[in-house]
Amino acid sequence: MWSSLEKFSVQGVSAIIGIVLTRLLEPVEIGNIGLLIVFISFSQVFIDSGFSTALIQKQNRSKEDINTVFVFNFMVAVICYTLIWVAAPYISDFYEVPKLTAFIRLLSVCLFFNAAITIPQTLLTIKMDFKSMAKVNVSASIISGFIAIYLAYKGFGELALIWQILIKTLITAVYIWVIVNYKPKFEFNLISFKSLFSFGSKLLISSLLNNITNNIASLFIGKVISVKSLGYYSRGTQFADMVFGPMYSVYNSVFLPSLSAIQNEKELLVSQTRGIIKMSSSLVFPLFFFLAVVAKPMIILVLTEKWIAAAPIMSIICIARAITIISSININLLYAIGRSDLVLKQQYYKLLVRIIFLLISLKFGIIWIAVAELLATTVHFFINTYYPSKYMKYGALAQINDAKGSILISILLSIITLLLFHFITNIILQIIISMIIFSLVYYFMAKIFGMTELEKLLTKCKKMIWSKK
């Protein structure tokens, strides 16, 4: 519950701030920052190197393990910052945007803050102390967001977004070190490193490939089409990710440590995973199909018609993100049993699929690039479920069967809602009617067809809320 509250509170604050900033900034400015964030995200993968997940997964972790990872993270941060500093002018020349050199060098400072945050966050995750993380991240998001809005209003352009990221990571680093009882020692234990690296190295390569898979479209759009088009594409995906981001993060932060605790009990592990997929589907599919349906009226209402080109992108990406969430449960299942090597094998195939679809769609424009992502995500689901099917007899067909009720009702409600839009032109009414159909009608249809998962989920949430009072 606290993990969910934290993720959705942070995303809610970020969404409001992002809307204000989007109205103040131009598509090309959003596109420029979109490019920078891609390069920073690659560096962040190296800083963590999969060691955080390795610490969570390892049941007999020691202080030497923790200190070794802390020192290693800072060493990698220094290396990554140096490489980015040197590469910055070449990145600017490649995209023909001279000011990117100074921007990327400034933004890269956040790598040091992120290196400082990694271990304290990992320790809180191991303890499942999501309440403390909620306080830290919500506070940092609010303060940095207001500063960014002020800078954007004063005409600082891309610098408003850069300072937002820097200030947020700085505040998070300071705050989290105050509340976490951890005193690092600058010691590097080679035995600890080798022990964690056997698991973390595979996760590092897997995370790197996953990062390439997720961001390769942005790199190509910025160069082959235009940075302005990247701005539209970024905002279309961002609106979908306002919901996807916190949900995906909750899944990774909660399910990995909980499944890891029963990693040696195969039948229980499969049973728990199946329950997670059933319950998740009952929430994920109606939610993201609703967002897909209201993409156009929502973007017009919130961002103005200046950003209407982002609406079809949002609709397509929403469906892709729903599939990704269910698909990611299989990855956590493999991590929980210590099989990061299998996840790595999958990443090679997933990257190849994404590149093929992207190259085919690139010449047709950003809408078809979004379609390519949806198709690739669908193929990724079947790739992610291969090993759970092979080793645990719970594969793609079984998972689709468990989720089919939610999928079919969501598709039916989407068709009904889009037909009603032909008779309702007021965008506010369109959003309200869609909300009613996808909440009340979905709930009652689920009850009629004997789908009790959503009701069970709501009951669990109520119990958790009341138990905290």
C-alpha positions as a Markdown table, in Angstrom:
| # | Residue | x | y | z |
|---|---|---|---|---|
| 1 | Met | 0.0 | 0.0 | 0.0 |
| 2 | Trp | 2.8 | 2.4 | 0.9 |
| 3 | Ser | 4.7 | 1.6 | -2.2 |
| 4 | Ser | 1.6 | 2.3 | -4.3 |
| 5 | Leu | 0.9 | 5.5 | -2.5 |
| 6 | Glu | 4.4 | 6.6 | -3.0 |
| 7 | Lys | 4.6 | 5.8 | -6.7 |
| 8 | Phe | 1.2 | 7.3 | -7.5 |
| 9 | Ser | 1.7 | 10.4 | -5.3 |
| 10 | Val | 5.0 | 11.1 | -7.0 |
| 11 | Gln | 3.5 | 10.5 | -10.4 |
| 12 | Gly | 0.5 | 12.6 | -9.6 |
| 13 | Val | 2.7 | 15.5 | -8.6 |
| 14 | Ser | 4.9 | 15.0 | -11.6 |
| 15 | Ala | 1.9 | 14.8 | -13.9 |
| 16 | Ile | 0.6 | 18.2 | -12.7 |
| 17 | Ile | 4.0 | 19.8 | -12.9 |
| 18 | Gly | 4.6 | 18.2 | -16.3 |
| 19 | Ile | 1.3 | 19.5 | -17.6 |
| 20 | Val | 2.2 | 23.0 | -16.6 |
| 21 | Leu | 5.7 | 22.8 | -18.0 |
| 22 | Thr | 4.4 | 21.3 | -21.3 |
| 23 | Arg | 2.0 | 24.3 | -21.7 |
| 24 | Leu | 4.9 | 26.7 | -21.1 |
| 25 | Leu | 7.5 | 24.9 | -23.3 |
| 26 | Glu | 7.6 | 24.1 | -27.0 |
| 27 | Pro | 7.7 | 20.6 | -28.5 |
| 28 | Val | 11.3 | 21.1 | -29.7 |
| 29 | Glu | 12.4 | 21.9 | -26.2 |
| 30 | Ile | 10.7 | 18.8 | -24.8 |
| 31 | Gly | 12.4 | 16.8 | -27.5 |
| 32 | Asn | 15.8 | 18.1 | -26.7 |
| 33 | Ile | 15.5 | 17.0 | -23.0 |
| 34 | Gly | 14.0 | 13.7 | -24.2 |
| 35 | Leu | 17.3 | 13.0 | -26.0 |
| 36 | Leu | 19.4 | 13.9 | -23.0 |
| 37 | Ile | 17.4 | 11.7 | -20.6 |
| 38 | Val | 18.1 | 8.7 | -22.9 |
| 39 | Phe | 21.9 | 9.1 | -22.5 |
| 40 | Ile | 21.6 | 9.6 | -18.7 |
| 41 | Ser | 19.4 | 6.5 | -18.4 |
| 42 | Phe | 22.1 | 4.4 | -20.1 |
| 43 | Ser | 24.6 | 5.7 | -17.6 |
| 44 | Gln | 22.3 | 4.9 | -14.6 |
| 45 | Val | 22.1 | 1.3 | -15.7 |
| 46 | Phe | 25.9 | 1.0 | -15.4 |
| 47 | Ile | 25.9 | 2.8 | -12.0 |
| 48 | Asp | 23.5 | 0.3 | -10.5 |
| 49 | Ser | 24.9 | -2.7 | -12.5 |
| 50 | Gly | 22.2 | -5.0 | -11.2 |
| 51 | Phe | 23.9 | -5.1 | -7.8 |
| 52 | Ser | 20.8 | -3.6 | -6.0 |
| 53 | Thr | 18.7 | -6.4 | -7.3 |
| 54 | Ala | 21.4 | -8.9 | -6.4 |
| 55 | Leu | 21.4 | -7.6 | -2.8 |
| 56 | Ile | 17.6 | -7.9 | -2.6 |
| 57 | Gln | 17.7 | -11.4 | -4.0 |
| 58 | Lys | 20.6 | -12.6 | -1.8 |
| 59 | Gln | 19.3 | -13.9 | 1.5 |
| 60 | Asn | 22.5 | -13.9 | 3.5 |
| 61 | Arg | 23.8 | -10.5 | 2.5 |
| 62 | Ser | 26.6 | -9.0 | 4.7 |
| 63 | Lys | 27.9 | -5.5 | 5.5 |
| 64 | Glu | 30.9 | -6.2 | 3.2 |
| 65 | Asp | 28.4 | -6.9 | 0.4 |
| 66 | Ile | 26.7 | -3.5 | 0.9 |
| 67 | Asn | 29.8 | -1.5 | 1.2 |
| 68 | Thr | 31.3 | -3.1 | -1.8 |
| 69 | Val | 28.3 | -2.1 | -3.9 |
| 70 | Phe | 28.4 | 1.4 | -2.5 |
| 71 | Val | 32.0 | 2.0 | -3.5 |
| 72 | Phe | 31.5 | 0.3 | -6.9 |
| 73 | Asn | 28.5 | 2.6 | -7.7 |
| 74 | Phe | 30.6 | 5.7 | -7.1 |
| 75 | Met | 33.5 | 4.4 | -9.2 |
| 76 | Val | 31.1 | 3.8 | -12.1 |
| 77 | Ala | 29.5 | 7.2 | -11.7 |
| 78 | Val | 32.9 | 8.9 | -12.1 |
| 79 | Ile | 33.6 | 6.8 | -15.3 |
| 80 | Cys | 30.2 | 7.5 | -16.8 |
| 81 | Tyr | 30.4 | 11.2 | -16.1 |
| 82 | Thr | 33.8 | 11.4 | -17.7 |
| 83 | Leu | 32.7 | 9.6 | -20.8 |
| 84 | Ile | 29.6 | 11.7 | -21.2 |
| 85 | Trp | 31.6 | 14.9 | -20.8 |
| 86 | Val | 33.9 | 13.8 | -23.6 |
| 87 | Ala | 31.1 | 12.6 | -25.8 |
| 88 | Ala | 28.8 | 15.6 | -25.4 |
| 89 | Pro | 30.1 | 17.7 | -28.3 |
| 90 | Tyr | 29.8 | 14.6 | -30.6 |
| 91 | Ile | 26.2 | 14.0 | -29.5 |
| 92 | Ser | 25.4 | 17.7 | -30.2 |
| 93 | Asp | 27.0 | 17.5 | -33.7 |
| 94 | Phe | 25.1 | 14.2 | -34.5 |
| 95 | Tyr | 21.7 | 15.7 | -33.7 |
| 96 | Glu | 22.8 | 19.2 | -35.0 |
| 97 | Val | 21.8 | 20.9 | -31.8 |
| 98 | Pro | 24.8 | 22.9 | -30.5 |
| 99 | Lys | 23.4 | 23.7 | -27.1 |
| 100 | Leu | 23.1 | 20.0 | -26.2 |
| 101 | Thr | 26.8 | 20.0 | -25.2 |
| 102 | Ala | 26.3 | 22.2 | -22.2 |
| 103 | Phe | 23.0 | 20.7 | -21.3 |
| 104 | Ile | 24.1 | 17.1 | -21.2 |
| 105 | Arg | 27.3 | 18.0 | -19.2 |
| 106 | Leu | 25.1 | 19.8 | -16.6 |
| 107 | Leu | 22.4 | 17.2 | -16.4 |
| 108 | Ser | 25.0 | 14.4 | -16.0 |
| 109 | Val | 25.9 | 15.7 | -12.5 |
| 110 | Cys | 22.8 | 13.9 | -11.3 |
| 111 | Leu | 24.7 | 10.6 | -11.8 |
| 112 | Phe | 26.7 | 11.3 | -8.6 |
| 113 | Phe | 23.5 | 11.9 | -6.6 |
| 114 | Asn | 21.9 | 8.7 | -8.0 |
| 115 | Ala | 25.0 | 6.8 | -7.0 |
| 116 | Ala | 24.6 | 8.1 | -3.5 |
| 117 | Ile | 20.9 | 7.1 | -3.4 |
| 118 | Thr | 21.2 | 3.5 | -4.6 |
| 119 | Ile | 22.2 | 1.7 | -1.5 |
| 120 | Pro | 19.9 | 3.6 | 1.0 |
| 121 | Gln | 17.0 | 2.9 | -1.3 |
| 122 | Thr | 18.0 | -0.8 | -1.6 |
| 123 | Leu | 18.1 | -1.1 | 2.2 |
| 124 | Leu | 14.6 | 0.4 | 2.5 |
| 125 | Thr | 13.3 | -1.9 | -0.2 |
| 126 | Ile | 14.8 | -5.0 | 1.6 |
| 127 | Lys | 13.1 | -3.8 | 4.8 |
| 128 | Met | 10.0 | -3.1 | 2.7 |
| 129 | Asp | 9.9 | 0.4 | 4.3 |
| 130 | Phe | 8.0 | 2.1 | 1.5 |
| 131 | Lys | 6.6 | 4.7 | 3.9 |
| 132 | Ser | 10.0 | 6.4 | 4.3 |
| 133 | Met | 10.5 | 6.3 | 0.5 |
| 134 | Ala | 7.1 | 7.9 | 0.0 |
| 135 | Lys | 8.0 | 10.8 | 2.3 |
| 136 | Val | 11.4 | 11.3 | 0.5 |
| 137 | Asn | 10.2 | 11.1 | -3.1 |
| 138 | Val | 7.0 | 13.1 | -2.7 |
| 139 | Ser | 8.8 | 16.0 | -1.0 |
| 140 | Ala | 11.6 | 16.1 | -3.6 |
| 141 | Ser | 9.1 | 16.0 | -6.5 |
| 142 | Ile | 7.0 | 18.9 | -5.1 |
| 143 | Ile | 10.0 | 21.2 | -4.3 |
| 144 | Ser | 11.8 | 20.5 | -7.6 |
| 145 | Gly | 8.6 | 20.8 | -9.6 |
| 146 | Phe | 7.8 | 24.3 | -8.3 |
| 147 | Ile | 11.3 | 25.5 | -9.0 |
| 148 | Ala | 11.0 | 24.1 | -12.6 |
| 149 | Ile | 7.7 | 25.9 | -13.2 |
| 150 | Tyr | 9.2 | 29.2 | -12.0 |
| 151 | Leu | 12.2 | 28.8 | -14.3 |
| 152 | Ala | 10.0 | 27.8 | -17.3 |
| 153 | Tyr | 7.7 | 30.8 | -16.7 |
| 154 | Lys | 10.8 | 33.1 | -16.6 |
| 155 | Gly | 11.9 | 31.8 | -20.1 |
| 156 | Phe | 14.7 | 29.4 | -19.2 |
| 157 | Gly | 13.4 | 26.8 | -21.6 |
| 158 | Glu | 15.2 | 23.4 | -21.4 |
| 159 | Leu | 17.1 | 24.5 | -18.3 |
| 160 | Ala | 13.9 | 24.4 | -16.3 |
| 161 | Leu | 13.7 | 20.7 | -16.9 |
| 162 | Ile | 17.4 | 20.1 | -16.3 |
| 163 | Trp | 17.3 | 21.9 | -12.9 |
| 164 | Gln | 14.1 | 20.0 | -12.0 |
| 165 | Ile | 16.0 | 16.7 | -12.4 |
| 166 | Leu | 19.1 | 17.9 | -10.6 |
| 167 | Ile | 17.3 | 19.5 | -7.6 |
| 168 | Lys | 15.1 | 16.4 | -7.2 |
| 169 | Thr | 18.0 | 14.0 | -7.1 |
| 170 | Leu | 19.9 | 16.3 | -4.7 |
| 171 | Ile | 17.0 | 16.6 | -2.3 |
| 172 | Thr | 16.3 | 12.9 | -2.4 |
| 173 | Ala | 20.0 | 12.1 | -1.7 |
| 174 | Val | 20.2 | 14.5 | 1.3 |
| 175 | Tyr | 16.8 | 13.4 | 2.7 |
| 176 | Ile | 17.3 | 9.7 | 2.4 |
| 177 | Trp | 20.7 | 9.8 | 4.0 |
| 178 | Val | 19.2 | 11.5 | 7.0 |
| 179 | Ile | 16.5 | 8.8 | 7.6 |
| 180 | Val | 18.5 | 5.7 | 6.7 |
| 181 | Asn | 20.6 | 4.2 | 9.4 |
| 182 | Tyr | 23.6 | 3.3 | 7.2 |
| 183 | Lys | 27.2 | 4.4 | 7.7 |
| 184 | Pro | 29.2 | 3.4 | 4.6 |
| 185 | Lys | 32.8 | 2.3 | 4.8 |
| 186 | Phe | 34.9 | 2.8 | 1.7 |
| 187 | Glu | 36.0 | -0.8 | 1.5 |
| 188 | Phe | 35.9 | -3.1 | -1.5 |
| 189 | Asn | 35.7 | -6.8 | -0.8 |
| 190 | Leu | 36.6 | -8.8 | -3.9 |
| 191 | Ile | 34.9 | -11.9 | -2.7 |
| 192 | Ser | 31.7 | -10.0 | -2.1 |
| 193 | Phe | 32.0 | -8.4 | -5.5 |
| 194 | Lys | 32.5 | -11.8 | -7.3 |
| 195 | Ser | 29.5 | -13.2 | -5.4 |
| 196 | Leu | 27.2 | -10.4 | -6.4 |
| 197 | Phe | 28.6 | -10.0 | -9.8 |
| 198 | Ser | 27.7 | -13.6 | -10.8 |
| 199 | Phe | 24.0 | -12.5 | -10.5 |
| 200 | Gly | 24.4 | -8.8 | -11.1 |
| 201 | Ser | 26.5 | -9.0 | -14.3 |
| 202 | Lys | 23.7 | -10.8 | -16.1 |
| 203 | Leu | 21.2 | -8.3 | -14.8 |
| 204 | Leu | 23.4 | -5.4 | -15.9 |
| 205 | Ile | 23.6 | -6.7 | -19.5 |
| 206 | Ser | 19.9 | -7.5 | -19.4 |
| 207 | Ser | 19.0 | -4.0 | -18.0 |
| 208 | Leu | 21.3 | -2.4 | -20.6 |
| 209 | Leu | 19.6 | -4.3 | -23.4 |
| 210 | Asn | 16.2 | -3.4 | -22.0 |
| 211 | Asn | 17.2 | 0.2 | -21.8 |
| 212 | Ile | 18.3 | 0.2 | -25.4 |
| 213 | Thr | 15.0 | -1.6 | -26.4 |
| 214 | Asn | 12.9 | 1.0 | -24.6 |
| 215 | Asn | 14.8 | 4.1 | -25.8 |
| 216 | Ile | 16.0 | 3.2 | -29.3 |
| 217 | Ala | 12.9 | 4.8 | -30.8 |
| 218 | Ser | 13.7 | 8.2 | -29.3 |
| 219 | Leu | 17.2 | 8.1 | -30.6 |
| 220 | Phe | 16.0 | 7.3 | -34.2 |
| 221 | Ile | 13.1 | 9.8 | -34.1 |
| 222 | Gly | 15.4 | 12.6 | -33.0 |
| 223 | Lys | 17.8 | 12.0 | -35.9 |
| 224 | Val | 15.8 | 10.6 | -38.8 |
| 225 | Ile | 12.5 | 12.5 | -38.4 |
| 226 | Ser | 12.9 | 15.6 | -36.2 |
| 227 | Val | 13.5 | 16.7 | -32.6 |
| 228 | Lys | 10.0 | 18.3 | -32.7 |
| 229 | Ser | 8.4 | 15.0 | -33.6 |
| 230 | Leu | 10.3 | 13.5 | -30.7 |
| 231 | Gly | 8.7 | 16.1 | -28.5 |
| 232 | Tyr | 5.2 | 14.9 | -29.6 |
| 233 | Tyr | 6.2 | 11.2 | -29.2 |
| 234 | Ser | 7.7 | 11.9 | -25.8 |
| 235 | Arg | 4.6 | 13.6 | -24.5 |
| 236 | Gly | 2.4 | 10.9 | -25.9 |
| 237 | Thr | 4.4 | 8.2 | -24.1 |
| 238 | Gln | 4.7 | 10.3 | -21.0 |
| 239 | Phe | 0.9 | 10.5 | -20.5 |
| 240 | Ala | 0.7 | 6.7 | -20.7 |
| 241 | Asp | 3.7 | 6.4 | -18.4 |
| 242 | Met | 2.1 | 8.7 | -15.8 |
| 243 | Val | 0.1 | 5.6 | -14.8 |
| 244 | Phe | 2.5 | 2.9 | -16.1 |
| 245 | Gly | 5.6 | 4.2 | -14.4 |
| 246 | Pro | 4.4 | 3.9 | -10.7 |
| 247 | Met | 2.5 | 0.7 | -11.4 |
| 248 | Tyr | 5.6 | -0.9 | -13.0 |
| 249 | Ser | 7.8 | 0.3 | -10.2 |
| 250 | Val | 5.5 | -1.0 | -7.5 |
| 251 | Tyr | 5.5 | -4.4 | -9.1 |
| 252 | Asn | 9.3 | -4.5 | -9.3 |
| 253 | Ser | 9.8 | -3.2 | -5.8 |
| 254 | Val | 7.2 | -5.3 | -4.0 |
| 255 | Phe | 6.9 | -8.6 | -5.9 |
| 256 | Leu | 10.6 | -9.3 | -6.2 |
| 257 | Pro | 11.4 | -9.4 | -2.5 |
| 258 | Ser | 8.1 | -11.1 | -1.7 |
| 259 | Leu | 8.6 | -13.8 | -4.4 |
| 260 | Ser | 12.2 | -14.2 | -3.5 |
| 261 | Ala | 11.1 | -15.1 | 0.1 |
| 262 | Ile | 9.4 | -18.3 | -1.3 |
| 263 | Gln | 11.9 | -19.0 | -4.1 |
| 264 | Asn | 12.5 | -22.6 | -3.0 |
| 265 | Glu | 8.8 | -23.5 | -2.9 |
| 266 | Lys | 7.9 | -24.1 | -6.6 |
| 267 | Glu | 4.2 | -24.8 | -6.2 |
| 268 | Leu | 3.6 | -21.9 | -3.9 |
| 269 | Leu | 5.6 | -19.6 | -6.2 |
| 270 | Val | 3.5 | -20.5 | -9.2 |
| 271 | Ser | 0.3 | -20.2 | -7.3 |
| 272 | Gln | 1.3 | -16.7 | -6.0 |
| 273 | Thr | 2.3 | -15.6 | -9.5 |
| 274 | Arg | -0.9 | -16.8 | -11.0 |
| 275 | Gly | -2.9 | -14.9 | -8.3 |
| 276 | Ile | -0.8 | -11.8 | -9.1 |
| 277 | Ile | -1.6 | -12.0 | -12.8 |
| 278 | Lys | -5.3 | -12.5 | -12.3 |
| 279 | Met | -5.6 | -9.6 | -9.9 |
| 280 | Ser | -3.3 | -7.4 | -11.9 |
| 281 | Ser | -5.3 | -8.0 | -15.1 |
| 282 | Ser | -8.5 | -7.0 | -13.5 |
| 283 | Leu | -7.0 | -3.6 | -12.8 |
| 284 | Val | -4.5 | -3.0 | -15.5 |
| 285 | Phe | -6.5 | -3.7 | -18.7 |
| 286 | Pro | -9.6 | -1.6 | -17.9 |
| 287 | Leu | -7.4 | 1.2 | -16.7 |
| 288 | Phe | -5.1 | 1.4 | -19.7 |
| 289 | Phe | -7.9 | 0.8 | -22.2 |
| 290 | Phe | -9.8 | 3.7 | -20.6 |
| 291 | Leu | -6.7 | 5.9 | -21.0 |
| 292 | Ala | -6.4 | 4.8 | -24.6 |
| 293 | Val | -10.0 | 5.8 | -25.3 |
| 294 | Val | -9.8 | 9.3 | -23.7 |
| 295 | Ala | -6.3 | 10.2 | -25.1 |
| 296 | Lys | -7.5 | 12.8 | -27.6 |
| 297 | Pro | -10.0 | 14.6 | -25.3 |
| 298 | Met | -7.6 | 14.5 | -22.4 |
| 299 | Ile | -4.7 | 15.9 | -24.3 |
| 300 | Ile | -6.8 | 18.7 | -25.9 |
| 301 | Leu | -8.2 | 19.6 | -22.4 |
| 302 | Val | -5.0 | 19.4 | -20.5 |
| 303 | Leu | -2.3 | 20.4 | -23.0 |
| 304 | Thr | -4.3 | 22.4 | -25.6 |
| 305 | Glu | -4.6 | 21.5 | -29.3 |
| 306 | Lys | -1.0 | 22.4 | -29.8 |
| 307 | Trp | -0.2 | 18.9 | -28.6 |
| 308 | Ile | -2.9 | 17.0 | -30.4 |
| 309 | Ala | -0.3 | 15.1 | -32.5 |
| 310 | Ala | 0.6 | 13.3 | -29.3 |
| 311 | Ala | -3.0 | 11.8 | -28.8 |
| 312 | Pro | -2.7 | 8.8 | -31.2 |
| 313 | Ile | 0.7 | 8.0 | -29.7 |
| 314 | Met | -0.8 | 7.9 | -26.2 |
| 315 | Ser | -3.6 | 5.6 | -27.3 |
| 316 | Ile | -1.3 | 3.0 | -28.8 |
| 317 | Ile | 1.3 | 3.2 | -26.1 |
| 318 | Cys | -1.4 | 2.7 | -23.4 |
| 319 | Ile | -2.3 | -0.7 | -24.8 |
| 320 | Ala | 1.4 | -1.6 | -25.1 |
| 321 | Arg | 2.0 | -0.6 | -21.4 |
| 322 | Ala | -0.8 | -2.8 | -20.2 |
| 323 | Ile | 0.8 | -5.8 | -21.9 |
| 324 | Thr | 4.2 | -4.8 | -20.5 |
| 325 | Ile | 3.0 | -4.8 | -16.9 |
| 326 | Ile | 1.6 | -8.4 | -17.1 |
| 327 | Ser | 4.7 | -9.5 | -19.1 |
| 328 | Ser | 7.1 | -8.0 | -16.4 |
| 329 | Ile | 5.7 | -10.3 | -13.7 |
| 330 | Asn | 7.4 | -13.2 | -15.5 |
| 331 | Ile | 10.7 | -11.4 | -15.3 |
| 332 | Asn | 10.3 | -10.9 | -11.6 |
| 333 | Leu | 9.5 | -14.6 | -11.2 |
| 334 | Leu | 12.8 | -15.5 | -12.9 |
| 335 | Tyr | 14.8 | -13.0 | -10.8 |
| 336 | Ala | 13.2 | -14.4 | -7.6 |
| 337 | Ile | 14.6 | -17.9 | -8.3 |
| 338 | Gly | 18.0 | -16.4 | -9.2 |
| 339 | Arg | 17.8 | -17.0 | -12.9 |
| 340 | Ser | 19.0 | -13.6 | -14.2 |
| 341 | Asp | 20.8 | -15.6 | -17.0 |
| 342 | Leu | 17.5 | -16.6 | -18.5 |
| 343 | Val | 16.3 | -13.0 | -18.4 |
| 344 | Leu | 19.5 | -12.0 | -20.2 |
| 345 | Lys | 18.9 | -14.6 | -23.0 |
| 346 | Gln | 15.4 | -13.2 | -23.5 |
| 347 | Gln | 16.7 | -9.6 | -23.8 |
| 348 | Tyr | 18.7 | -10.5 | -26.9 |
| 349 | Tyr | 15.6 | -11.7 | -28.7 |
| 350 | Lys | 13.5 | -8.8 | -27.5 |
| 351 | Leu | 16.1 | -6.2 | -28.7 |
| 352 | Leu | 16.2 | -7.9 | -32.1 |
| 353 | Val | 12.4 | -7.8 | -32.4 |
| 354 | Arg | 12.2 | -4.2 | -31.4 |
| 355 | Ile | 14.9 | -3.1 | -33.9 |
| 356 | Ile | 13.3 | -5.0 | -36.8 |
| 357 | Phe | 9.8 | -3.4 | -36.1 |
| 358 | Leu | 11.3 | 0.0 | -35.6 |
| 359 | Leu | 13.3 | 0.0 | -38.8 |
| 360 | Ile | 10.3 | -1.1 | -40.8 |
| 361 | Ser | 8.1 | 1.6 | -39.3 |
| 362 | Leu | 10.6 | 4.5 | -39.2 |
| 363 | Lys | 9.9 | 5.8 | -42.7 |
| 364 | Phe | 6.1 | 6.0 | -42.0 |
| 365 | Gly | 6.2 | 8.5 | -39.1 |
| 366 | Ile | 5.7 | 8.5 | -35.4 |
| 367 | Ile | 2.3 | 6.9 | -35.3 |
| 368 | Trp | 3.6 | 3.8 | -37.0 |
| 369 | Ile | 6.6 | 3.8 | -34.7 |
| 370 | Ala | 4.1 | 3.6 | -31.8 |
| 371 | Val | 2.3 | 0.7 | -33.6 |
| 372 | Ala | 5.7 | -1.0 | -34.0 |
| 373 | Glu | 6.2 | -0.7 | -30.2 |
| 374 | Leu | 2.8 | -2.3 | -29.6 |
| 375 | Leu | 3.6 | -5.2 | -31.9 |
| 376 | Ala | 7.0 | -5.6 | -30.4 |
| 377 | Thr | 5.6 | -5.5 | -26.8 |
| 378 | Thr | 3.1 | -8.3 | -27.8 |
| 379 | Val | 6.0 | -10.5 | -29.1 |
| 380 | His | 8.0 | -9.7 | -25.9 |
| 381 | Phe | 5.1 | -11.1 | -23.8 |
| 382 | Phe | 5.5 | -14.5 | -25.5 |
| 383 | Ile | 9.3 | -14.3 | -25.1 |
| 384 | Asn | 9.0 | -13.4 | -21.4 |
| 385 | Thr | 6.7 | -16.3 | -20.7 |
| 386 | Tyr | 8.8 | -19.0 | -22.4 |
| 387 | Tyr | 10.9 | -20.0 | -19.4 |
| 388 | Pro | 8.1 | -19.9 | -16.9 |
| 389 | Ser | 6.3 | -22.2 | -19.3 |
| 390 | Lys | 9.3 | -24.5 | -19.6 |
| 391 | Tyr | 10.3 | -24.7 | -16.0 |
| 392 | Met | 7.0 | -24.1 | -14.1 |
| 393 | Lys | 4.4 | -25.1 | -16.6 |
| 394 | Tyr | 2.8 | -21.6 | -16.5 |
| 395 | Gly | 3.3 | -20.0 | -19.9 |
| 396 | Ala | 1.7 | -17.6 | -22.3 |
| 397 | Leu | -1.5 | -19.5 | -23.0 |
| 398 | Ala | -2.2 | -20.2 | -19.4 |
| 399 | Gln | -1.6 | -16.5 | -18.5 |
| 400 | Ile | -3.8 | -15.2 | -21.3 |
| 401 | Asn | -6.5 | -17.6 | -20.2 |
| 402 | Asp | -6.3 | -16.2 | -16.6 |
| 403 | Ala | -6.5 | -12.6 | -18.0 |
| 404 | Lys | -8.9 | -13.1 | -20.9 |
| 405 | Gly | -12.0 | -11.9 | -19.0 |
| 406 | Ser | -10.5 | -8.6 | -18.2 |
| 407 | Ile | -9.1 | -8.2 | -21.8 |
| 408 | Leu | -12.4 | -9.0 | -23.5 |
| 409 | Ile | -14.6 | -6.8 | -21.3 |
| 410 | Ser | -12.1 | -3.9 | -21.7 |
| 411 | Ile | -12.1 | -4.2 | -25.5 |
| 412 | Leu | -15.9 | -4.4 | -25.6 |
| 413 | Leu | -16.2 | -1.3 | -23.4 |
| 414 | Ser | -13.7 | 0.6 | -25.6 |
| 415 | Ile | -15.8 | -0.1 | -28.7 |
| 416 | Ile | -19.0 | 1.1 | -27.0 |
| 417 | Thr | -17.3 | 4.2 | -25.7 |
| 418 | Leu | -15.8 | 5.2 | -29.1 |
| 419 | Leu | -19.2 | 4.7 | -30.7 |
| 420 | Leu | -20.8 | 7.0 | -28.1 |
| 421 | Phe | -18.1 | 9.7 | -28.9 |
| 422 | His | -19.7 | 10.1 | -32.4 |
| 423 | Phe | -22.8 | 11.5 | -30.6 |
| 424 | Ile | -21.0 | 13.5 | -27.9 |
| 425 | Thr | -18.6 | 16.2 | -29.0 |
| 426 | Asn | -18.0 | 17.9 | -25.7 |
| 427 | Ile | -14.6 | 16.6 | -24.6 |
| 428 | Ile | -15.3 | 17.0 | -20.8 |
| 429 | Leu | -18.5 | 14.8 | -21.3 |
| 430 | Gln | -16.5 | 12.3 | -23.3 |
| 431 | Ile | -14.0 | 11.9 | -20.4 |
| 432 | Ile | -16.8 | 11.7 | -17.7 |
| 433 | Ile | -18.8 | 9.1 | -19.7 |
| 434 | Ser | -15.7 | 7.0 | -20.4 |
| 435 | Met | -14.9 | 7.0 | -16.7 |
| 436 | Ile | -18.4 | 5.8 | -15.8 |
| 437 | Ile | -18.3 | 3.0 | -18.4 |
| 438 | Phe | -14.9 | 1.8 | -17.5 |
| 439 | Ser | -15.5 | 1.8 | -13.7 |
| 440 | Leu | -19.1 | 1.0 | -13.0 |
| 441 | Val | -20.0 | -1.0 | -16.1 |
| 442 | Tyr | -16.7 | -2.9 | -16.0 |
| 443 | Tyr | -17.3 | -3.7 | -12.3 |
| 444 | Phe | -20.8 | -5.0 | -12.8 |
| 445 | Met | -19.9 | -7.0 | -16.0 |
| 446 | Ala | -17.1 | -8.6 | -14.1 |
| 447 | Lys | -19.5 | -9.7 | -11.3 |
| 448 | Ile | -22.0 | -11.0 | -13.9 |
| 449 | Phe | -19.3 | -13.2 | -15.5 |
| 450 | Gly | -18.0 | -14.5 | -12.2 |
| 451 | Met | -14.7 | -12.5 | -12.2 |
| 452 | Thr | -14.0 | -12.0 | -8.6 |
| 453 | Glu | -10.4 | -10.8 | -8.8 |
| 454 | Leu | -11.2 | -7.1 | -8.9 |
| 455 | Glu | -13.5 | -7.4 | -5.9 |
| 456 | Lys | -10.8 | -9.3 | -4.0 |
| 457 | Leu | -8.3 | -6.6 | -4.9 |
| 458 | Leu | -10.6 | -3.9 | -3.6 |
| 459 | Thr | -11.3 | -5.9 | -0.4 |
| 460 | Lys | -7.5 | -6.3 | 0.2 |
| 461 | Cys | -7.0 | -2.6 | -0.2 |
| 462 | Lys | -9.8 | -1.8 | 2.2 |
| 463 | Lys | -8.3 | -4.1 | 4.8 |
| 464 | Met | -4.9 | -2.6 | 4.4 |
| 465 | Ile | -6.2 | 0.9 | 4.8 |
| 466 | Trp | -8.3 | 0.1 | 7.9 |
| 467 | Ser | -5.4 | -1.9 | 9.4 |
| 468 | Lys | -3.2 | 1.3 | 9.3 |
| 469 | Lys | -5.8 | 3.3 | 11.2 |
